[in-house]
Each structure stands twice: as C-alpha cells, then as structure tokens.
Amino acid sequence: MTGHMTRRALLGGVTGALGLAAVGIGTAQAAPTASRGAGRLDRESYVALPVGRGGGPAETDAVRVLQVGPPAAETVLVLVPGQFGAANDFRLLARDLVAAVPGLQVWAFDRREQGLADLTGFTTPDPIGYYLDDHYRTQDPAASAFVADWGLARTLSDLRAVVHAAAAGGRRRVVLGGHSWGATTTLAYAAWDFGGRAGYRDLSGLVLIDGGVHGAFVGGGYDPDISPERVRERLTAVSAGAVFDMSLAATGLGSRAESSQIWYQLAGWYACRDPHARSVLQPRLPAHLTLPYPVTNAALLGTLVDESFGWPNDITVHSGHIAGSGAVRGWVNDGITPIERVAAAYAGPDPVVWEWYWPARLTVDLDVVDPYADTDLARSLGLRLGHTGELDVPLYAFETSASQGTVVSSTKWVVANSRVPSATYQTDNGMNHLDPLFASTSSNTFTHTVVPFLAQLAQGRAR
C-alpha cells in the first residue's frame, strides 16, 4: 500500500483523537454497484496466469490479475500496487476509467506472494473467530526460505508475463502504471534489460500514482540508506530468516507479518455487510486503540483509515468522522472518500486490498533502484537498469500531499534524463496517499486528470 511506511515510527502520529467526542449526525452515502453482463464495459474477472517456478507452494507459481472492462479493448492499462497493496486497490478507479475512456481495459496485478494468504475465512458468514482466534493458516518465516529470493527481478519477470498477456501478441497497446512503490516498479520495468530488450519497448505509456524513483519519497520523510554496508546488513538478515517485511506490525494490531492486513480486511468486511450495526470488532481492539464509546462497524473502519485519527498519510484517506451521542455512534462522510467505498474495497475477498507477506528482499531491491541508475551496487544484486536514459514513451505523474512535491520533482528528473516525448504532471495536496485509490468518482482528481492522457494513448495520439 505504502512505498515508504517502513521508514517511520508508524504509531508516532496516533494521537488522542481516538478519544475525542464527535458531533453531528449524517447519512451514509450508498456504495456504488456494477452489473457483470458479458460484453459490458463493467465486465470483471479475476484470473490466474502461470509464471516461472519460485521455489514455494504450487499456488505461488502463478500471478493473479483483476481484469475490468471490455475484453475486446485495444488498450490495456496494467496497474501495480505498492507495498502491502494488492489488486483490489484498483477496482473502483478501474471502473471509473473504463467508463470514461472508450476502448480501455484495466488489469490490476497481484504478485505471486498473494498465493500464500489464507483467505478462506472470508467466505464464511462470520470470519472474526477464524482469524482473531488463530484458526487460519499462517505462513511461518522459518518454513519460507524460498521468499528470500523473491526480489525485484522475480517481480519484474512475473510482471512481464502479465504485460505480454495484455498485449495479446502485439494486437493491443499496453500502458503500465502503479501506485507508490508500484510506480517505482513501473519505472524499473521500463528501464529493465530483459535479455537485451528494454522493458519500455513493451509499452505505449507510463502512469505514476504518488510514487517513483530518484527521491520521490523524500518529501514524505523517506530517504533510503543504500550504502553497500547497510544493504549487506539487510541482505544478511533476510538470508538468516527475516524473509518478510514486518513494517505493518507497527500498527500494534498484531505481531505477525499479516496481522494488520487481517484486521483491516475484517473491518472492511463487517462495514461492507452491516455498516450501521454495533461493531463486532471493537471489543477485540488492542488497548492503544480503545474508544470511549461503542461505535458501528462503519465507524470502526473509519478509526483505522481516516487521517483524523492520527494515522500517517501513507495509510489514510479523507473520509469523515464519528458522529452522534447515542448508545452507538456512527460515521459521517464529509470527505472525498466515502467510508462505503473503502469498505467495499477492503472487504474482498477475491481479490483483496492488502498483501499479507511482502518479501523483505523486494524492499531492499526497491530501495537500491531509487537512484535510477545502472550502479555497481544494483548490478551486484542482479538489478538490470540498463535503459534509464532511453525511455521514449509518454508519461503521466500524479502526486498527493504525502510527498510534499517530491514525486513530481523526481519525475521531472527522469524525464530530463531520458527521451520521454511528453509528460503530464498533476498535484492534489487535498488528497492523502490512499485517496486516489478509493475517492468518490466526482472527487477523484487522479481519475479526472489521467483520463485525457489515457484517451490520447487509446487513440494513438499521445507521442
């Protein structure tokens, strides 16, 4: 989800707002719906594509793709989620994009590690006991040595299989994009040397959503230490068994790699199905998230995702606030991202918004490619950024308040040091890092501004 949350004390921003009484009563907005008729613009499917052996369980030798829009579309936008993100990050905005851009289909990419998650509890009527009472299958790091090799090279090899499938033998244009570290992955793909062929030659355009390279995250407080000594220390830890990135454990929602992700999905699941009922999760909240009054399922989700409760920009949206003074307090939407849209996305289960087991090696590699240069360190790790100066496809970049301007400034550096023929830059400082993924159709500056770019590409007129 976030491309740099590992670098900050996540709970440092959690304030006493959890204990503040809210005022006012409002009416929740209805969640959007979509039909699934064959041949319709809103047709959706979630398919598996086989990829190379990775040493793990058989279910991880495939990647999964959420496909939204007409299968006969001549242009496909392939989207890559960021750190801890998964394909359902993009379902809502994909629906908006295919409705606005004729001839466009959107594919959202799930990395192979998503096959490690045990999502069966979300197919039951009441998943809380399955997950919070430890009945689910967890992935033991001690039995997961194969993940130590799941770095950027593996991810890009898998992503190339998706790009080639989308291209359908050259019959369709492919635009590659991503959110946060998914944008970093997108730029790495474009400059990657695939056996003598540059990645950008597979593509008709690039879409960067609040992420990138060359200091894109510095404004948000993250400037990675990629000294050879520090990189060696981190790789030694991975080799010794620390194969999963444990950043999200900082939320205090559990000590396992997947604990926070399960909590977020549970909150979305109940808020989606019964938003106005008293929260069934509230009694299970850790002490540091205790609320002084009972809340609804929707309000419980709001406390976990809304910026007003002190969570960092990286994992929050502008949604609303807890309201009322009765026995059970509810949620009022007064921001750009209605809680119903967050709930619909977070609920899953097929696909989901959160990746449970992010490989620590992938974190190291994405740090090392940040200079966006074919350095000795990058080459020593098998990171083949041999074509950074050759990029010659149109580019669109969008930034929120999370980066304080460094997403656009870093992207301008990429453009100035390549052969990108045209670039579009957009900023909305009224958005947090996750708002572009879930904001209402009418309030989403990202979708409004990327539509003309994608429409030109779909018509072959954006070079």
Protein Blocks (a to p, Z undefined) as FASTA:
>chain_A
ZZclmmpcfklmpcfklmpccedjddddddddddfbehiaklccddddddddehiafklm
cccdddedjfkbcbdcdddddehiafklmmmmmmmmmmmmghiacdddddfklmmpcckl
mmpfblmlmmmnopaccddfklmmmmmmmcfklmmmmmmmmmmmmnnnopaccddddehj
lmmmmmmmmmpceehiafklmpgbdcdehiaeehllmmnopacdfbfklmmmmmmmmmno
pabccklmmnonajbfklmmmmmmmmmmmmmmmmmbccfklmmpcfklccfbdcdfklmm
mmmmpmklopafklgccfbdcedjbfbdcdddfbfbdfklmmmmmnmmadcfbdfbdcfk
lmmmmmmmmnopacfklmmnopacfklmmgccdcdddddfknnopmmmmmmmmmmmmcbf
bdcddddfkbcfklmmmgcfklmmklmmmmmmmmmmmnopaZZ
